[in-house]
Amino acid sequence: MKATELRDMKPLELNKKLSELKQELFNLRFQHAINQLDNPQRIVVVRREIARVKTVMHELHLTETVVKVDTPAAAAKEADAEKPAKKAAAKKPAAKKDAPAGEAAEAKAEKKPAAKKPAAKKAAPKADKPAAKETVKEEEAAE
């Protein structure tokens, strides 16, 4: 099926087509696993058809999103939704600047990350072990 034919379909029809293709792909894979598949190339064709359907569905989703934003009412709603967010973002830095020095120090102390754990001790190289034995032998000889 060509992409132009898919673009003429409604979203519900596209969902139905997608589920049919996925079921067909499942059956083809099953037949392939038990060596009963007559045309192995059909798996590739079905996978590509699934990709085409998903692409057209994504295009429809994108165009619906663009259409919603392009309408004047939607643009006004979006602008209203952004205003409180901008005001809230502007208030946060101002509140920190107005805080007294004691409160600012406490805020910084609270934001400090937790102390790092000490690194694991590495095993001593093998060359050090004979040196330790020599030290013990030297101490015994000194006695």
C-alpha positions in Angstrom: 0.0 0.0 0.0 1.3 3.4 -0.9 1.7 6.3 1.5 -0.8 8.4 -0.6 -3.4 5.8 -0.1 -2.7 5.8 3.7 -3.0 9.6 3.9 -6.5 9.3 2.5 -7.5 7.0 5.4 -9.0 8.1 8.7 -7.1 7.7 12.0 -9.3 4.8 13.1 -8.7 3.0 9.8 -5.0 3.6 10.2 -5.0 2.1 13.7 -6.9 -0.9 12.4 -4.5 -1.3 9.5 -1.5 -1.1 11.9 -2.9 -3.8 14.2 -3.6 -6.1 11.1 -0.1 -5.6 9.9 1.4 -6.3 13.3 -0.6 -9.5 13.5 0.5 -10.5 10.1 4.1 -9.9 11.0 3.7 -12.0 14.1 2.3 -14.9 12.1 5.1 -14.5 9.5 7.8 -14.6 12.2 6.1 -17.7 13.7 6.0 -19.5 10.3 9.7 -18.5 9.8 10.7 -20.0 13.1 9.2 -23.4 12.3 10.5 -23.3 8.7 7.0 -23.1 7.0 7.4 -19.6 5.5 7.0 -19.7 1.7 8.1 -16.2 1.0 10.7 -14.8 3.5 10.7 -11.4 1.7 7.1 -10.9 2.9 8.5 -10.1 6.4 10.5 -7.2 5.0 7.5 -5.9 3.0 5.2 -6.0 6.1 7.8 -4.3 8.2 8.0 -1.5 5.7 4.2 -1.2 5.5 4.1 -0.9 9.3 6.7 1.9 9.1 4.6 3.7 6.4 1.5 3.5 8.5 3.3 4.8 11.6 4.8 7.7 9.6 1.4 8.8 8.2 -0.1 8.5 11.8 2.8 10.7 13.1 2.2 13.2 10.3 -1.4 13.4 11.2 -0.6 14.0 14.8 1.8 16.8 13.9 -0.7 18.5 11.6 -3.4 18.3 14.3 -1.0 20.0 16.7 -0.1 22.7 14.3 -3.8 23.3 13.4 -4.7 23.7 17.1 -1.9 26.3 17.7 -2.7 28.3 14.5 -6.3 29.1 15.6 -6.6 32.5 17.3 -8.4 31.1 20.3 -5.7 28.5 20.9 -3.0 31.1 20.5 -4.7 33.3 23.1 -5.1 30.3 25.5 -1.4 29.4 25.0 -0.3 33.0 25.7 -2.4 33.1 28.9 -0.9 29.9 30.0 2.6 31.2 29.6 2.0 34.5 31.5 1.7 32.9 35.0 4.7 30.7 34.3 6.8 33.7 33.4 5.7 35.6 36.5 6.5 32.7 38.8 9.9 32.2 37.2 10.6 35.9 37.7 9.6 35.9 41.3 12.0 33.1 42.4 15.3 34.9 41.7 14.0 38.1 43.2 13.1 36.4 46.5 16.6 35.1 46.9 18.2 38.6 46.4 15.9 40.1 49.0 16.7 37.5 51.7 18.9 38.6 54.6 22.5 37.3 54.7 21.8 34.8 57.5 18.9 33.1 55.5 21.0 33.1 52.3 23.8 31.2 54.1 21.3 28.7 55.5 19.8 28.2 52.0 23.3 27.5 50.6 24.0 25.1 53.4 20.9 23.2 52.6 21.7 22.9 48.9 25.1 21.3 49.5 25.3 17.8 48.1 25.8 14.9 50.5 29.4 14.1 51.4 31.1 11.7 49.0 32.0 8.3 50.2 35.7 7.6 50.5 37.1 5.7 47.6 37.6 2.0 48.0 41.1 1.0 49.1 43.1 -0.6 46.3 45.0 -3.8 46.9 48.7 -3.3 47.4 50.8 -4.3 44.5 52.4 -7.8 44.7 55.9 -6.2 44.7 55.1 -4.7 48.2 54.4 -8.1 49.8 57.9 -9.4 49.6 59.2 -6.2 51.1 56.9 -6.6 54.1 58.4 -10.1 54.6 61.9 -8.7 54.4 61.0 -6.2 57.1 59.8 -9.0 59.4 63.0 -10.9 58.8 65.1 -7.9 59.5 63.3 -7.3 62.8 63.8 -11.0 63.8 67.5 -10.7 62.9 67.9 -7.6 65.0 66.6 -9.4 68.1 
